[in-house]
Amino acid sequence: MAGALQHYNAGHFAQAEQASHAVLALAPQHPAAHQLLAMLALNRQALAQARQHILLSLAPRPQHVPSLLIAGRIALANADPEGAVACFEAAAHHQPDLSQAHFHLGTSLSALGRHAQAATALRQAVALAPQAMEAVLNLGSALRELGDLAAARTAFTQACRLRADLAEPWFNLGLTLQDLQETAAAVEAFARALQLRPDYADAALNLGVALQEVHRMDEALQAFRTALRLQPQWFGRIAHALTAGTSGRLWLHMRDLEAALRA
């Protein structure tokens, strides 16, 4: 198996698969060979093969955590979040100090709408790996779904500190600040997200809404223009945002509004 693993780690996947099958020719139940073949099949989205190999890998060692994690990923790829939860729960049970197991459990629970349980798992993931930005970010999302906006803001702020170069944490922080009616701070967060990712249409749209709420209409129109340029089909959404806001400008004719936005 050492040769197969060396090929895999070097990115030589065809050779890794060939070497794994050579191992199985000598030892058909070899769990590590089936584990590696499951991973290779998952990488190329051959999900039926991946599932077959991971079951054979787990058969002699049902508590093997790396195989359980792969099994969970295969279940997710098969649109089976319940099956994924079962795999990740088992992995977290057998290796409770592994942040990755709690992280995958939390994201799978979130996909099922079980946000309270997701938050518990993600808190554990963050406790074990405080610098893991994705765990912190997903914890913030679970907390926001639960309505715990203050805790969500804390999580998203930490995610921004960990990866200030990524747009997604700033965008999620902006949404939470909007929910908390801290609109001026939301403007800064959305602006940062759009600066980091100029094609982020949702950030441009929400920036426009937030700027409108703080009576910065010229800047709001510019943000809405950016959103419309990125997503031309959003004219109706943008028009609604402009007319539904507590402050803004009025246009007597939709064609005049469209001309202003496309200017």
Residue pairs with C-beta under 8 A, 6 or more apart in sequence:
1 19
1 20
1 23
1 30
1 32
1 33
1 36
3 19
4 16
4 19
4 20
4 23
4 33
4 36
5 16
5 36
7 13
7 15
7 16
7 19
8 16
8 36
8 39
8 40
13 40
13 43
16 36
16 40
17 37
17 40
20 33
20 36
20 37
20 40
21 33
21 37
23 30
23 32
23 33
24 30
24 33
24 34
24 37
27 33
29 56
29 59
29 60
31 56
31 57
31 58
31 59
31 60
31 61
31 64
31 67
32 57
34 53
34 54
34 56
34 57
35 53
35 54
35 57
35 64
35 66
35 67
35 70
37 49
37 53
38 49
38 50
38 51
38 53
38 54
38 57
38 67
38 70
38 71
38 74
39 50
39 70
41 47
41 49
41 50
41 53
42 50
42 70
42 73
42 74
42 77
45 77
47 74
47 77
47 78
50 70
50 74
50 77
51 74
51 78
54 67
54 70
54 71
54 74
55 71
57 64
57 67
57 70
58 64
58 67
58 68
58 71
61 67
63 90
63 94
65 91
65 94
65 95
65 98
65 101
68 87
68 88
68 90
68 91
68 94
68 101
69 87
69 88
69 91
69 100
69 101
69 104
71 87
72 83
72 84
72 85
72 87
72 88
72 91
72 104
72 108
73 84
73 104
75 81
75 83
75 84
75 86
75 87
76 84
76 108
76 111
81 108
81 111
81 112
82 112
84 104
84 108
85 105
85 108
85 109
85 112
88 101
88 104
88 105
88 108
89 105
91 98
91 101
91 104
91 105
92 98
92 101
92 102
92 105
92 121
92 124
95 101
97 128
98 128
99 124
99 125
99 126
99 128
99 129
99 132
99 135
100 125
102 121
102 122
102 124
102 125
102 128
102 135
103 121
103 122
103 125
103 129
103 132
103 134
103 135
103 138
105 121
106 118
106 119
106 120
106 121
106 122
106 125
106 135
106 138
106 139
106 142
107 118
107 122
107 138
109 115
109 117
109 118
109 121
110 118
110 138
110 141
110 142
110 145
115 142
115 145
115 146
116 146
118 138
118 142
119 139
119 142
119 143
119 146
122 135
122 138
122 139
122 142
123 139
125 132
125 135
125 139
126 132
126 135
126 136
126 139
129 135
130 136
131 162
133 159
133 162
133 163
133 166
133 169
136 155
136 158
136 159
136 162
137 155
137 156
137 159
137 168
137 169
137 172
139 155
140 152
140 153
140 154
140 155
140 156
140 159
140 172
140 173
140 176
141 152
141 172
143 149
143 151
143 152
143 155
144 152
144 172
144 175
144 176
144 179
149 176
149 179
149 180
150 180
152 176
153 173
153 176
153 177
153 180
156 169
156 172
156 173
156 176
157 173
159 169
159 172
159 173
160 169
160 170
160 173
160 189
162 169
163 169
165 196
166 196
167 192
167 193
167 194
167 196
167 197
167 200
167 203
168 193
170 189
170 190
170 192
170 193
170 196
170 203
171 189
171 190
171 193
171 200
171 202
171 203
171 206
173 189
174 186
174 187
174 189
174 190
174 193
174 203
174 206
174 207
174 210
175 186
175 206
177 183
177 185
177 186
177 189
178 186
178 206
178 209
178 210
183 210
183 213
183 214
184 214
186 206
186 210
187 207
187 210
187 211
187 214
187 216
190 203
190 204
190 206
190 207
190 210
191 207
193 200
193 203
194 200
194 203
194 204
194 207
194 223
194 226
197 203
199 230
200 230
201 226
201 227
201 230
201 231
201 234
204 223
204 224
204 226
204 227
204 230
205 223
205 224
205 227
205 231
205 234
205 237
205 238
205 241
207 220
207 223
208 220
208 221
208 223
208 224
208 227
208 238
208 241
209 220
209 241
209 245
211 217
211 219
211 220
211 223
212 220
212 241
212 242
212 245
212 247
212 248
213 245
213 246
213 247
215 247
217 247
217 248
217 249
220 248
221 260
221 261
224 238
224 241
224 242
224 261
225 261
225 262
225 263
227 234
227 238
228 234
228 235
228 238
228 261
228 262
235 258
235 261
238 261
239 254
239 257
242 248
242 249
242 257
243 250
251 257
251 260
